[in-house]
């Protein structure tokens, strides 16, 4: 259990934060093409996929942060942490949905059976890691966290950055992962690169690190 996440969740003003997260999660869901799955619109015009809604993804994100299965990033507030986890959950949900061989089990069950790739990534803090490597990884994490803050209010750029983090750099891959029109991807990639250049000028302490795409 994460003490920091627990306190943030308990202290949150959910009358304000709840609707904001519902709107955000619904927008994330709407960006994907859910081939072969039951997609419905609720009476309040919210999407559900196989009966799962934005609220379901929010509840899972909250539980993962509360249980400590997803690290609570201190450089982000609660909303920022939840938005990051929700994006990851929906992306993973969509990825698994495209590989289901049959409808014998639901996509939600398939998702529950496997760990989120971000949760199982190798931790460089193991004993045989060098001090230099650990310091480099921490600086890279700090750089990405600071850069995410710079673009968090531009949803399209945030989605392209998320695709980069998943190892998707080609236009077709990014368009498929984000549900953004392929004709816009090149423009967004240029815009993201420009924002990255501006970011590095504002944060010269990261100038010696690898380009953002190589770190993601």
C-alpha positions as CSV (number, residue, x, y, z in Angstrom):
1,X,0.0,0.0,0.0
2,X,1.3,3.5,-0.9
3,X,1.0,5.9,2.0
4,X,1.3,8.9,-0.3
5,X,-1.3,7.6,-2.7
6,X,-3.6,6.7,0.1
7,X,-3.5,10.1,1.6
8,X,-4.0,11.8,-1.8
9,X,-7.0,9.6,-2.5
10,X,-8.6,10.2,0.9
11,X,-8.0,14.0,0.8
12,X,-9.2,14.5,-2.8
13,X,-12.3,16.6,-3.5
14,X,-14.1,13.9,-5.5
15,X,-17.0,16.2,-6.4
16,X,-14.5,18.1,-8.5
17,X,-12.0,15.4,-9.5
18,X,-14.6,12.7,-10.3
19,X,-16.3,14.4,-13.2
20,X,-12.9,15.6,-14.6
21,X,-11.6,12.0,-14.6
22,X,-14.8,10.6,-16.1
23,X,-14.6,13.1,-19.0
24,X,-10.9,12.3,-19.5
25,X,-11.3,8.5,-19.4
26,X,-14.3,8.7,-21.8
27,X,-12.2,10.7,-24.2
28,X,-9.4,8.1,-24.0
29,X,-11.8,5.2,-24.7
30,X,-13.3,7.1,-27.7
31,X,-10.0,7.4,-29.4
32,X,-9.7,3.6,-30.0
33,X,-11.3,1.4,-32.6
34,X,-12.7,-1.6,-30.7
35,X,-12.9,-4.2,-33.4
36,X,-15.0,-7.2,-32.7
37,X,-16.1,-6.0,-29.2
38,X,-19.5,-4.8,-28.0
39,X,-19.4,-1.0,-27.9
40,X,-22.5,0.8,-26.6
41,X,-23.5,4.3,-25.7
42,X,-25.1,4.8,-22.3
43,X,-28.1,7.2,-21.8
44,X,-25.7,10.0,-20.8
45,X,-23.7,9.5,-24.0
46,X,-20.8,7.7,-22.3
47,X,-19.1,4.8,-24.1
48,X,-18.9,1.2,-22.7
49,X,-16.8,-1.6,-24.2
50,X,-18.0,-5.1,-23.3
51,X,-19.9,-3.4,-20.5
52,X,-16.9,-1.6,-19.1
53,X,-17.0,2.2,-18.8
54,X,-14.8,5.1,-18.0
55,X,-15.8,4.7,-14.3
56,X,-14.5,1.1,-14.4
57,X,-11.1,2.1,-15.6
58,X,-11.0,4.9,-13.0
59,X,-11.8,2.3,-10.2
60,X,-9.1,0.0,-11.4
61,X,-6.6,2.9,-11.6
62,X,-7.5,3.9,-8.1
63,X,-7.1,0.4,-6.7
64,X,-3.7,0.0,-8.4
65,X,-2.4,3.2,-6.9
66,X,-3.9,2.5,-3.5
67,X,-2.5,-1.1,-3.4
68,X,0.9,0.1,-4.5
69,X,0.8,-1.9,-7.8
70,X,1.4,1.3,-9.7
71,X,4.0,3.6,-8.3
72,X,2.6,7.0,-7.1
73,X,4.7,9.6,-8.9
74,X,5.4,12.4,-6.3
75,X,6.1,14.9,-9.1
76,X,2.5,14.6,-10.2
77,X,-0.7,15.4,-8.3
78,X,-3.4,12.8,-7.8
79,X,-5.2,13.7,-11.0
80,X,-1.9,13.5,-13.0
81,X,-1.2,10.1,-11.6
82,X,-4.6,8.8,-12.3
83,X,-4.7,10.1,-15.9
84,X,-1.3,8.4,-16.5
85,X,-2.6,5.0,-15.1
86,X,-5.9,5.3,-17.0
87,X,-4.1,5.9,-20.3
88,X,-2.0,2.8,-19.7
89,X,-5.0,0.7,-18.7
90,X,-7.0,1.6,-21.7
91,X,-4.1,1.1,-24.1
92,X,-3.4,-2.3,-22.6
93,X,-7.1,-3.2,-22.7
94,X,-7.2,-2.3,-26.4
95,X,-4.0,-4.2,-27.1
96,X,-5.3,-7.3,-25.5
97,X,-8.7,-7.0,-27.3
98,X,-7.0,-7.3,-30.7
99,X,-5.4,-10.6,-29.8
100,X,-8.4,-12.5,-28.2
101,X,-8.9,-15.7,-30.2
102,X,-12.5,-16.3,-29.1
103,X,-15.3,-14.7,-27.2
104,X,-15.2,-17.5,-24.6
105,X,-13.8,-15.0,-22.1
106,X,-14.3,-11.3,-21.9
107,X,-11.6,-8.8,-22.6
108,X,-11.8,-7.6,-19.0
109,X,-11.0,-11.1,-17.8
110,X,-8.1,-11.3,-20.2
111,X,-6.7,-8.0,-18.9
112,X,-7.1,-9.2,-15.3
113,X,-5.1,-12.4,-16.0
114,X,-1.9,-10.5,-17.0
115,X,0.1,-7.8,-15.4
116,X,0.3,-4.4,-17.0
117,X,3.6,-4.3,-18.9
118,X,4.6,-1.1,-17.0
119,X,4.2,-3.0,-13.7
120,X,6.5,-5.9,-14.8
121,X,9.3,-3.8,-16.4
122,X,12.7,-4.8,-15.1
123,X,13.7,-2.7,-12.1
124,X,17.2,-1.3,-12.5
125,X,17.5,-1.0,-8.8
126,X,18.6,-4.6,-8.5
127,X,21.9,-5.3,-6.8
128,X,24.1,-5.7,-9.9
129,X,23.1,-2.3,-11.3
130,X,25.9,0.3,-11.2
131,X,25.5,3.5,-9.4
132,X,26.0,5.4,-12.7
133,X,23.2,3.4,-14.4
134,X,20.9,4.0,-11.5
135,X,21.6,7.8,-11.5
136,X,21.0,7.9,-15.3
137,X,17.7,6.1,-15.0
138,X,16.5,8.4,-12.3
139,X,17.5,11.5,-14.3
140,X,15.7,10.0,-17.3
141,X,12.6,9.5,-15.2
142,X,12.8,13.0,-14.0
143,X,13.2,14.4,-17.5
144,X,10.1,12.5,-18.8
145,X,8.0,13.5,-15.8
146,X,8.9,17.2,-16.3
147,X,8.3,16.9,-20.1
148,X,4.9,15.3,-19.5
149,X,3.9,18.3,-17.3
150,X,4.7,20.6,-20.2
151,X,2.3,18.8,-22.6
152,X,-0.3,17.3,-20.3
153,X,-3.0,19.8,-21.4
154,X,-2.5,19.0,-25.1
155,X,-4.3,15.6,-25.3
156,X,-3.1,14.8,-28.8
157,X,0.5,15.3,-27.9
158,X,0.1,13.4,-24.7
159,X,-1.3,10.4,-26.7
160,X,1.6,10.6,-29.2
161,X,4.0,10.6,-26.3
162,X,2.2,7.6,-24.8
163,X,2.6,5.8,-28.2
164,X,6.3,6.5,-28.1
165,X,6.5,5.0,-24.6
166,X,4.9,1.8,-26.1
167,X,7.6,1.7,-28.7
168,X,5.4,2.9,-31.6
169,X,7.1,5.5,-33.8
170,X,5.7,4.8,-37.2
171,X,2.7,6.9,-38.4
172,X,0.5,3.8,-38.9
173,X,1.4,2.5,-35.5
174,X,0.7,5.8,-33.7
175,X,-2.6,6.3,-35.6
176,X,-3.8,2.8,-34.7
177,X,-2.7,3.2,-31.0
178,X,-4.2,6.7,-30.5
179,X,-7.1,6.8,-33.0
180,X,-5.8,10.1,-34.3
181,X,-6.1,10.5,-38.1
182,X,-2.9,9.3,-39.8
183,X,-2.9,12.6,-41.8
184,X,-2.3,14.5,-38.5
185,X,0.5,12.3,-37.1
186,X,3.4,13.9,-38.9
187,X,2.3,17.3,-37.8
188,X,2.0,16.1,-34.2
189,X,5.4,14.4,-34.3
190,X,6.9,17.7,-35.5
191,X,5.1,19.6,-32.8
192,X,6.2,17.2,-30.2
193,X,9.8,17.4,-31.4
194,X,9.6,21.2,-31.2
195,X,8.2,21.1,-27.7
196,X,11.0,18.7,-26.7
197,X,13.6,21.1,-28.1
198,X,12.0,24.0,-26.2
199,X,11.8,21.9,-23.1
200,X,15.6,21.1,-23.2
201,X,16.4,24.8,-23.6
202,X,14.3,25.5,-20.5
203,X,15.8,22.5,-18.6
204,X,19.6,22.5,-19.5
205,X,20.3,20.0,-16.8
206,X,18.9,17.3,-19.1
207,X,20.9,18.4,-22.2
208,X,23.4,15.6,-21.9
209,X,20.8,12.9,-21.8
210,X,19.7,10.9,-24.9
211,X,17.0,12.4,-27.1
212,X,13.5,11.9,-25.7
213,X,12.5,9.2,-28.2
214,X,15.5,7.1,-27.2
215,X,14.6,7.3,-23.6
216,X,10.9,6.4,-24.0
